[in-house]
């Protein structure tokens, strides 16, 4: 239940994480609807900032620059959330996304290695090799 949440965790797409947090905190439009439900958010930034962002279509929204007014408002919001006083905490999935955020927003975002690096035991792959083959 959201009103009792101590922490929200979000990952993909990043645009959904940013816009959801901004909506809960009343940053997009003045609202009293969820004013009491304002938990902090930990965002694992697993995609580029512009993936799924307002003003970016499928062809231009991934790595290229978006100059649409909606995209520019979204990027200003992203900068405000990542650098501002809000309890929005972010880790970029790898140095590439971290560098891209630095380039797009001028914000240093800590990064973590890909999650797959933390697999200690892959014996399940040896035990059932047929499970990985296409049929």
Secondary structure, 3 states (H helix, E strand, C coil): CHHHCCEEEECCCHHHHHHHHHHHCCCCCCCCCCCCCCCEEEEEECCCCCCCCCCCCCCCCCCCCCCCHHHHHHHHHHHHHHHCCCCEEEEEECHHHHHHHHHHHCCCCCEECCHHHHCCCCHHHHHCHHHHCCC
